[in-house]
C-alpha cells in the first residue's frame, strides 16, 4: 500500500489510461466528471484510487478490471491520483490502493489495500459481508473495520498505522453515514472516533498497544 504525497507527479501517459477504459474500467477525468457520473448512476458505484507508481495499485486495478469484464453492468471507475489531483482530497483518501463504494452518490464504505475479486464483488452486493479471509488459509487474515469522521486527526493516524503495517481495512465514515453512526453507538456505547472493529473486538480510540495485540503486530 502506498502513502500519497505531494511528490507523486510522474505519470505513464494517456495511452495507459485509454487502455484501461477500452478494457472496461473507465478513468475519471476530474472532479466535475465524477460529479456527472454520480448523477448518471442511481445504483452503487465502485471507485478505485490508484497510482502508476504503486504495484499493489496496479494489481488492484487489474482485479477490478476482471470483475468489470465478467460483470459489465457494475459501474466501476478509476482515479489515477498521479494524474488527477482534485478527487482524493475531497474524500480523505491518503493511501492507495483504496476502493470506495458510493450509494446514490454518497460515499458509504472505503477499503484500503489489495483484495480479491470476490471481495470486491461482495463489497457492492446488498447484504454481503466483506471479510477477506479465505477458508483454510494458512496465515491469519484479520477483518478490520475502522469507523472515522471527516477532519479527524486520530482517524488519519490510525489509518496510516494500519497502512504502514500492511493491514487491509475497510473504512466507514460515520459523519457521512448516519445509520452506521447509530449502529456504532448501539454496539459500543461510544460516539467518538476512531473506533476499530478487529475480528469482532472493538478498540475505541487509537490505542496502539491493544491494536498491536489484536493484530499480532510486534
C-alpha positions in Angstrom: 0.0 0.0 0.0 1.4 3.4 -1.0 1.0 6.5 1.1 0.1 9.5 -1.0 2.4 12.5 -1.1 3.0 15.7 -2.9 5.9 14.3 -4.9 3.6 11.7 -6.7 3.9 13.5 -10.0 5.2 11.1 -12.5 2.8 9.5 -15.0 2.9 6.9 -17.7 0.9 8.8 -20.2 -2.5 9.0 -21.7 -2.2 5.7 -23.6 -2.3 3.6 -20.4 -5.4 5.4 -19.2 -7.1 4.7 -22.6 -6.1 1.0 -22.4 -7.9 0.6 -19.2 -11.0 2.3 -20.5 -11.1 0.1 -23.5 -10.9 -3.0 -21.3 -13.8 -1.9 -19.2 -12.8 0.2 -16.2 -13.4 3.9 -17.1 -11.0 6.5 -15.9 -12.4 9.6 -14.2 -11.1 12.8 -15.8 -11.6 15.1 -12.8 -13.9 16.2 -10.1 -16.5 17.6 -12.5 -16.5 14.4 -14.5 -17.1 12.3 -11.4 -20.0 14.6 -10.2 -21.6 13.9 -13.6 -21.0 10.2 -13.1 -22.8 10.2 -9.7 -25.8 11.9 -11.3 -25.9 9.4 -14.1 -25.8 6.2 -11.9 -28.5 5.9 -9.2 -27.2 2.4 -8.1 -23.9 1.6 -6.3 -20.7 2.8 -7.8 -17.2 1.4 -7.2 -14.4 3.9 -7.4 -10.7 2.8 -7.1 -8.0 5.3 -6.3 -4.6 4.1 -7.6 -1.2 5.2 -8.7 1.0 4.2 -11.5 3.9 4.1 -9.0 2.3 1.5 -6.7 2.5 -2.2 -7.7 -0.4 -3.1 -5.4 -2.5 -0.3 -7.0 -1.9 -1.8 -10.5 -2.8 -5.2 -9.2 -6.0 -3.9 -7.6 -6.9 -2.1 -10.8 -6.3 -5.3 -12.8 -8.5 -7.3 -10.4 -11.4 -4.8 -10.7 -10.9 -4.8 -14.5 -11.5 -8.6 -14.5 -14.6 -8.1 -12.3 -15.9 -5.4 -14.8 -15.4 -7.7 -17.8 -17.3 -10.5 -16.1 -20.0 -8.1 -14.8 -20.3 -5.2 -17.3 -23.4 -4.0 -15.5 -21.4 -3.0 -12.4 -20.3 0.7 -12.6 -16.6 0.7 -11.9 -14.4 3.7 -12.3 -10.8 4.6 -11.5 -8.9 7.6 -10.4 -5.2 7.8 -11.1 -4.0 10.0 -8.3 -0.7 10.6 -10.1 -2.7 12.5 -12.7 -6.0 13.6 -11.1 -5.4 15.7 -8.1 -8.8 17.1 -7.1 -10.8 14.0 -6.1 -8.9 12.0 -3.4 -8.5 15.1 -1.1 -12.3 15.6 -1.1 -12.9 12.1 0.2 -9.9 11.9 2.6 -8.1 9.3 0.6 -4.5 9.3 1.8 -3.2 5.9 0.6 -3.5 3.7 -2.4 -5.0 1.4 -3.5 -8.3 2.5 -2.0 -11.7 1.4 -3.1 -14.8 3.5 -2.3 -18.4 2.4 -2.7 -20.9 5.2 -3.4 -24.6 4.6 -2.9 -26.9 7.2 -4.5 -23.9 9.4 -4.9 -22.9 9.3 -1.2 -19.6 7.6 -0.1 -20.6 4.8 2.2 -17.6 2.5 2.5 -13.8 2.5 1.9 -11.4 -0.4 1.7 -7.7 0.1 1.6 -5.2 -2.5 0.4 -5.2 -5.2 -2.3 -8.2 -7.5 -2.1 -9.5 -10.4 -4.2 -12.0 -10.2 -7.0 -14.7 -12.0 -4.8 -14.1 -9.5 -2.1 -14.7 -6.5 -4.3 -17.8 -8.2 -5.7 -19.2 -8.8 -2.2 -18.4 -5.2 -1.4 -21.1 -3.9 -3.7 -23.6 -6.8 -3.3 -26.6 -6.0 -1.0 -26.3 -7.5 2.5 -22.9 -9.0 1.7 -20.1 -9.4 4.2 -16.7 -8.2 3.1 -14.4 -10.4 5.2 -11.4 -11.0 3.0 -10.3 -14.1 5.0 -10.4 -17.3 2.9 -11.4 -20.7 4.5 -8.4 -22.9 5.0 -5.9 -20.1 4.7 -2.7 -20.9 6.5 -1.9 -17.4 7.5 -4.2 -15.4 9.8 -6.3 -12.8 7.9 -8.0 -10.2 10.1 -11.2 -8.5 9.4 -10.6 -4.8 10.2 -13.2 -2.1 10.0 -12.3 1.4 11.1 -15.0 4.0 11.8 -13.9 7.5 11.1 -15.3 11.0 10.6 -14.2 13.9 8.4 -11.3 16.1 9.7 -10.4 13.6 12.5 -6.6 13.7 13.0 -6.6 10.5 15.1 -8.6 8.7 12.5 -5.9 9.6 9.9 -3.2 8.4 12.3 -4.9 5.1 12.8 -5.4 4.6 9.1 -1.7 5.5 8.4 -0.6 3.0 11.1 -2.7 0.2 9.6 -1.3 1.1 6.1 2.3 1.2 7.4 1.8 -2.4 8.8 0.1 -3.6 5.5 -3.2 -4.4 7.2 -6.1 -4.2 4.8 -9.1 -2.5 6.3 -12.5 -1.2 5.5 -13.4 2.4 6.4 -16.8 3.7 7.3 -17.1 7.5 7.7 -19.9 7.9 10.2 -20.2 11.7 9.5 -21.4 10.7 6.1 -23.4 7.6 7.1 -25.9 8.3 9.9 -27.2 4.8 10.1 -23.7 3.4 10.6 -23.1 6.1 13.3 -26.3 4.9 15.1 -25.3 1.3 14.8 -21.8 2.0 16.2 -23.3 3.7 19.3 -25.6 0.8 19.7 -22.7 -1.7 19.7 -20.1 0.2 21.7 -22.0 3.0 23.6 -19.4 5.4 22.3 -19.8 8.3 19.9 -16.1 9.3 19.4 -13.9 8.1 16.6 -11.7 6.4 15.6 -13.2 3.1 16.6 -11.8 -0.1 15.2 -13.6 -3.4 14.8 -10.9 -6.1 14.7 -12.4 -9.6 14.2 -15.4 -8.5 16.3 -13.5 -6.8 19.1 -13.8 -3.1 19.3 -11.0 -0.7 20.1 -12.1 2.8 21.0 -9.5 5.4 20.0 -6.1 5.0 18.5 -5.0 2.5 21.2 -1.8 1.2 19.6 -0.9 -1.5 22.3 -4.4 -3.0 22.0 -4.4 -2.8 18.2 -0.9 -4.4 18.1 -2.1 -7.3 20.4 -5.2 -8.0 18.3 -3.4 -7.9 15.0 -0.2 -9.6 16.2 2.0 -6.6 15.3 5.4 -6.8 17.0 
